[in-house]
Each structure stands twice: as structure tokens, then as C-alpha cells.
């Protein structure tokens, strides 16, 4: 693939600790991405903030403020992960939809394309810049904007199931599923806003387990052991 958008969950990057960063996990992700970059694939990255904070974590503070904290959590994640990527020999840039001083650059499609032209992995931090939108929605939005071929959705579970496999041991995994069915059945691939945006813009997804060996490399090569989310 020429260009893809990789979505990583914050919790997955925290490893067994469930919070903060697990450097060994992030380094393994970086080594896989480096292989793809060296093969000529341009990669954008969105990271969730759940290893620090979720917008709905607090029932006390204002939702808008809670979501702003979540946006900043994604900025911290992207700065950290981009530095790990640099440590294994890649060039990176962190773009945000709001000004963060000298920490990041301001997002635009032109800026992102210029970074890709320079061989950089581009991190899209800070969500959409607005409350009430998740990093799922950010993922699809940025993928559409940068004209990615597909979204690589690396999750804690290894695909899309008809029910929660953590609760139902008899849950059945889909090898492939249409995005309309995901929406109709409200399956936990992405939130509803993101799923509808994916359908309307015909943006496919490959859903797979991050912890499987070389899972990102295999997904980018179309060899996933997860679920293909098809758009028509």
C-alpha cells in the first residue's frame, strides 16, 4: 500500500501496566512501522488517550473540559511515540489542529503531504480539536483527508466479533463484514460517528490484534488474521 492510517489505542501502548507507557511495546510497534516505511509505505498515525484519560472519565467536570484533557493526552502520546520512532531511525512530525507552541506543527493537508514527501511518519494528535468527537472519528477524518488507502485498526482484541468476547466466550469473529452491518448491529469497531463517516467516504478498515507477532506488517500487506471492514 502507498499510504495508510494506523490507529493505535493508548491502552495497548501501556502494555500490562494499563496506564502510561510500556517502552518495549512501543519499540516493537516502531520496528514494524520502520519495515513498512523502508518498503515505501507512507504512514499516518492516530493514538487514543485512554492510557491517561477518557473524555467521559469524570462525571463531575464539564464534558467540554474533559474532552480537552483527552485531546492533550493524545498529544503526549504522539510526542512520546514519535520519539521512540526516531530512536529506531525514522523521521517523524506531530501535527495538531490547535497551536501547541513549539511542541507540534499546525495540521493542514498540505503540511501532512509535505511531511510524507520528506519521508516522515506523520502523527495526528489532538483529536479533531473539538469536544464530543472521539479519536475514532479523528482516525477516519484524517484518513479521508490524506487520501489513505485504508485504516489499519490495531486493537487489544484480534478483530470484529458479534458480541464482546471478554463477556461471551462463544462470540464469533467475522473474517469480513460490511460497514453497513457494523452500523446496523452497533458492533464495537469504532463509534457510530466514525463508522458513518467511513461508510459515506468509502474508507475501508483492517481490524487486528496489536499483540500478535508482526501484526502491523502483516495487516499492511493484506495478511491479517483479523477482520476486513468492507465499504461499497
N, C-alpha and C positions, 0 to 999 in steps of 0.2 A: 504494500500500500504506500502511496505517496505521502499522504498526510492523515493523521488520526488524532483523536482527542481521547486522552487517557484520564479516567476518573478514578481517584483513589479515595477510600474512606479514611478519615482521621483515625478511627478506632483500629483499622487494620494496621496502620503505621505505628500504633502504640504497642503492638505485639501482645504478649501475655500480661503486660502491666495495665492494659486497658486505658491508660491515660498518659499524656506526654508523648515522648518519642522513644522508639526502640531502634537504636542506630543500626543494629545488624539487619533488621527487616528493611529499613530504608536503603541501606547499602546494597542489599540484594536486588531491590527494585531498580536502583541506579545502574547496576551492572547489566541488567536485562535491557533497560532502555538504551544504554550505550551500544549494545549489539545492533539494535534496530536503527539507531542514528547512523552508525557506521555503514549500514546497508543502504542508507539513503532515505529513510523514512523521516518525515518531519513530524514532530510530536508536540502537541499542546497538552498541558496538564491542569486539571482542576482537582483540588483536595478539599474534602469536607473538614469541618472544625470540631467534630464530635469527640475527639480526644481531649478537648479543652472545655467546650461549651456548645450547647444547642440553644437555638432561639427560644425554645419552649421550656428550657431547664427550670426557670424561675416562674412561679405563679404570683410573685409579689410585684416585680418591677414591670414597667411598661413594655409591651411587646416590641415596639419600635426600638427601644434602647436594648432590649435583649437580643434582637436580631443584629444590631450594630456590634455588639460584643462578639457575636458569632462570626460576623464578617472579619473582624480583627483577628479572631482565632485562625481563620483561613490564611490571613496574611502571614502570621507567624509560621504556620505550617509550610507555606510555599517558600518563605525565605530559608527555613531550615533545610527542607528537602532539596532546594536548588543548590545549596552549598554542598550537600552530600553528593549531588550530581557532579558538581565542579570538582570535588575531591577525587572522582574516578576518571576525570579527563574530559568532561563535556562543558560546553559553553551554555549559559542559561540567561534568561531575563524574566523578571517578575513584573507583570502588568496588573494594575488595579484600576477600577472605574472611578476612583477618587484619589486625590493627592495624598501621598504619604511621605512628603518631604523627599529626602534623598534615598529612602528605602526601596522605592519602586518607581517604575515609569507609568505614565497615564495610558490606559488602554485605548487603542483605536485599531481598526482592522489594518490600516496602513502600517502602523507601528509593529503589529504582530507579523505581517508579511515581510517587513524589513528584517525582523529578527530571524524568521525562518530562512530568509535568503542568506543570512550570515551564519547559518548552521547551528543556531541556538535552539535549545529546548525552551519553550515558552510556557511559563506558569501564569495562569489566570486566577489571581487571588481577589479576595474582597467580594465574592459573590457578584450579584448584578449591581451592587451599590445601593439597593433599595430593600426595605424590610418586606416581610411576607413572601419573599422568594427564596427558595432553597438552593443549595449548591447543585441539586439535581437539575433544576431549571437553568442555572448558570451553565452547566455542562452542555445541555442541548443548545442553548442560545449561542455559546461561543463556538460550538462545533458547526452550527449553521453559518455563523458569521465568517469563520475562517475557511469555510467550504471543505471541511474534513470529509473523508470517505466514509468513516464510521466512528462510533464511540466504542472504546474499549472500557467496559464497566467492571472494574476489579472489586469484588466484594468479599465479605467474610464467608459467605456460602457459595457453592460452586455452580450456580445457575438460577433459573426461574422455576419455582415449584407451584403446584396447585393449591398448596397451603403451607404454613410455616413448618419447615422440617424440624425446627427446635421443639415444637409443640406436638406435631403429628409425625410419629415415626414411619407412618405409611404414606407420607407425602410423595407425590410423583413429580419427577423433574421433566421439564419439556426440553427436547432437543432443539426445537424451533417453535416459535409462536408469533402470530401476527400482532402488531401493536394494538389493533382494534380489540382483540381478545384480551390483551393486558388491561386495556381501559375498561372494557365491559365487566370483567371479573375483578377489577381493582386489585390486581396482583402486585406484590411488593417489589417491583423492578425499580421504578422511580416514582415520585409523587405524581398526582394526576396532572398538574400543570405541565410538568416536564414531558409526560407521556403524550399529552395532546400536542404540545409543541413539536415533538418528534414526529408524530403522525402527519401533522399539517405540512411539515417541511421535508418529509420523506427522509429522515435521518435514521439509518439502521443502528443497531447496537449488538455487541457481543458481550454476553454476561458470563463471568467465570470467577473461580475462586483464586484470590491473590496468593494464597499459601501453597498452591500446587507448584511443583518444580517447573521453572521456566514458563510460567503461565502467561506472562505478558508477551513474550516472544512468540509462543505458540498461537495466542489469540491474533496477533498482528499478521501471522502467516496463515490464518484461517484454519488452524488445527485445534480449536478449543474443545474442551471436554465439558463445556457449559451449555449455554442456550443462545441461539441466534434469534434476535427480535427483528422480525421482518416488517418492512413498510412497503406499501403498494401505491 
